[in-house]
Amino acid sequence: MQKNVSLEEAWRRKYPEQVVLVLTKHDDGRINIMAVGWIAIVSDDPGMFMIGIDDQAFTLELIRRNREFVIAYPAKNMADVTRYVGTVHGHNIDKGSASGLAFTPATAVNVPLLSDAVANFECETVAEYRPGNCPLIIGKIVACHVNTDDSIQRLVNAGSGYQLQ
């Protein structure tokens, strides 16, 4: 049985959902990291992701400027740092250094990989759309990497209010 509810009430029932970290790089070398829940695979030939990022996000500014980014699927043990990078703006903070995370050079883009992530996808921007109030970035996957430890599990968002597990 179904009942008619508000969009906000229905969205509270969609969890758990995936959460990823989007990495970008500033011209001065600072690494910026943002937690993103609005992500989808939109093509498998070629491989492409779509991410939704708020207008005021420093990550969006860097993606527009450099036209490249990395999507990293964080491990379960990264819940606290994922919450941190998802709630602090990067305009005036070096989130890469502040996070304490380890990074590895990428092979195709000038943005590092997240060393301990479950998987990393190097992306080049293909397009940007605005079907509603949030810009959508389409990124073509140009290189992929997975953790050598197959036992590491992905972090997921268990509910509204940054309930990560």
C-alpha positions as CSV (number, residue, x, y, z in Angstrom):
1,M,0.0,0.0,0.0
2,Q,1.2,3.5,-0.8
3,K,0.2,6.9,0.6
4,N,0.8,10.4,-0.9
5,V,3.5,12.3,0.9
6,S,5.7,15.4,0.4
7,L,8.9,15.1,-1.6
8,E,10.9,15.7,1.6
9,E,9.2,12.8,3.4
10,A,9.7,10.4,0.5
11,W,13.4,11.4,0.2
12,R,13.9,10.3,3.9
13,R,13.0,6.8,2.8
14,K,15.6,6.4,0.0
15,Y,18.5,5.5,2.3
16,P,21.0,4.0,2.3
17,E,22.5,5.7,-0.7
18,Q,26.0,5.9,-2.1
19,V,28.4,8.7,-1.2
20,V,31.5,9.5,-3.1
21,L,34.4,12.0,-2.6
22,V,35.1,14.3,-5.5
23,L,38.7,15.5,-5.7
24,T,39.9,18.6,-7.5
25,K,43.1,20.5,-7.5
26,H,43.7,24.3,-7.2
27,D,46.3,26.1,-9.3
28,D,48.5,26.5,-6.2
29,G,48.5,22.7,-5.7
30,R,45.9,22.5,-2.8
31,I,43.8,19.4,-3.0
32,N,40.1,20.0,-2.5
33,I,37.7,17.2,-1.5
34,M,33.9,17.2,-1.3
35,A,31.5,14.5,-0.3
36,V,28.8,14.1,-3.0
37,G,25.6,12.0,-2.8
38,W,24.1,13.0,-6.1
39,I,26.0,10.8,-8.5
40,A,25.0,8.4,-11.3
41,I,26.5,6.4,-14.1
42,V,25.1,7.8,-17.3
43,S,27.1,5.8,-19.9
44,D,29.2,2.7,-20.1
45,D,30.6,3.2,-23.6
46,P,32.4,5.5,-23.0
47,G,32.1,5.3,-19.2
48,M,30.7,8.5,-17.7
49,F,29.5,9.8,-14.4
50,M,27.1,12.6,-13.6
51,I,27.5,14.5,-10.4
52,G,25.3,17.3,-8.9
53,I,27.1,20.0,-7.1
54,D,25.8,23.2,-5.5
55,D,26.6,26.5,-7.2
56,Q,28.5,27.9,-4.2
57,A,30.8,24.8,-3.9
58,F,34.5,25.4,-4.4
59,T,34.6,22.0,-6.1
60,L,32.4,23.2,-8.9
61,E,34.6,26.3,-9.4
62,L,37.6,24.1,-9.7
63,I,35.9,21.6,-12.1
64,R,34.8,24.5,-14.3
65,R,38.3,26.0,-14.3
66,N,40.3,22.8,-14.8
67,R,37.8,20.5,-16.5
68,E,38.9,17.4,-14.6
69,F,38.3,15.7,-11.3
70,V,38.5,12.3,-9.5
71,I,35.6,10.4,-8.1
72,A,36.7,8.2,-5.2
73,Y,34.5,5.7,-3.4
74,P,35.5,6.0,0.3
75,A,36.1,3.0,2.6
76,K,33.9,2.5,5.7
77,N,36.7,3.7,8.0
78,M,36.5,7.1,6.3
79,A,33.2,8.1,7.7
80,D,34.5,10.9,9.9
81,V,36.7,12.5,7.3
82,T,33.9,12.1,4.7
83,R,31.5,14.0,7.0
84,Y,34.2,16.7,7.6
85,V,35.0,17.3,3.9
86,G,31.2,17.3,3.1
87,T,30.4,20.0,5.7
88,V,33.3,22.4,5.4
89,H,33.8,24.7,2.4
90,G,37.1,24.7,0.7
91,H,37.5,28.3,-0.5
92,N,39.7,29.2,2.4
93,I,40.8,25.8,3.8
94,D,43.2,23.2,2.3
95,K,40.9,20.3,2.8
96,G,43.5,17.9,1.4
97,S,46.0,18.6,4.1
98,A,43.4,19.1,6.8
99,S,41.8,15.7,6.1
100,G,44.9,13.7,6.9
101,L,44.1,11.5,3.9
102,A,46.9,9.9,1.7
103,F,47.0,10.6,-2.0
104,T,48.6,8.9,-5.0
105,P,49.4,10.5,-8.3
106,A,46.8,9.9,-11.0
107,T,47.7,8.6,-14.5
108,A,45.6,10.7,-16.8
109,V,44.5,13.9,-14.9
110,N,46.3,16.4,-12.7
111,V,44.2,15.5,-9.7
112,P,45.5,12.9,-7.2
113,L,43.8,9.6,-6.3
114,L,42.6,8.9,-2.8
115,S,45.1,6.2,-1.8
116,D,42.9,4.2,0.6
117,A,39.6,4.4,-1.3
118,V,37.8,1.4,-2.6
119,A,38.0,2.7,-6.1
120,N,39.1,5.9,-8.0
121,F,37.9,7.1,-11.4
122,E,39.8,9.8,-13.2
123,C,37.4,12.0,-15.2
124,E,37.5,14.8,-17.7
125,T,34.5,17.1,-18.0
126,V,32.3,16.5,-21.0
127,A,29.3,18.8,-20.3
128,E,27.5,20.8,-17.7
129,Y,23.7,21.0,-17.6
130,R,21.2,22.9,-15.4
131,P,17.8,21.1,-15.5
132,G,16.9,22.5,-12.1
133,N,18.5,24.4,-9.3
134,C,21.7,22.3,-9.2
135,P,24.4,22.1,-11.9
136,L,25.0,18.6,-13.2
137,I,28.5,17.8,-14.4
138,I,29.1,15.0,-16.8
139,G,32.6,13.5,-16.6
140,K,34.1,10.9,-19.0
141,I,36.1,8.3,-17.2
142,V,39.7,8.3,-18.6
143,A,41.4,5.9,-16.0
144,C,40.2,3.6,-13.2
145,H,41.9,2.3,-10.1
146,V,40.8,-0.2,-7.4
147,N,42.3,-0.9,-4.0
148,T,44.5,-4.0,-3.9
149,D,42.7,-5.1,-0.7
150,D,39.4,-6.7,-1.8
151,S,38.1,-6.9,1.8
152,I,37.7,-3.1,2.1
153,Q,34.0,-2.2,2.1
154,R,32.4,1.0,0.7
155,L,31.0,3.7,2.9
156,V,27.3,4.5,2.4
157,N,25.1,7.3,3.6
158,A,22.6,5.6,6.0
159,G,20.2,8.5,6.3
160,S,19.7,12.3,6.3
161,G,21.9,14.2,8.7
162,Y,25.1,12.6,7.6
163,Q,24.6,9.2,9.1
164,L,27.4,7.4,7.5
165,Q,28.3,3.7,7.8
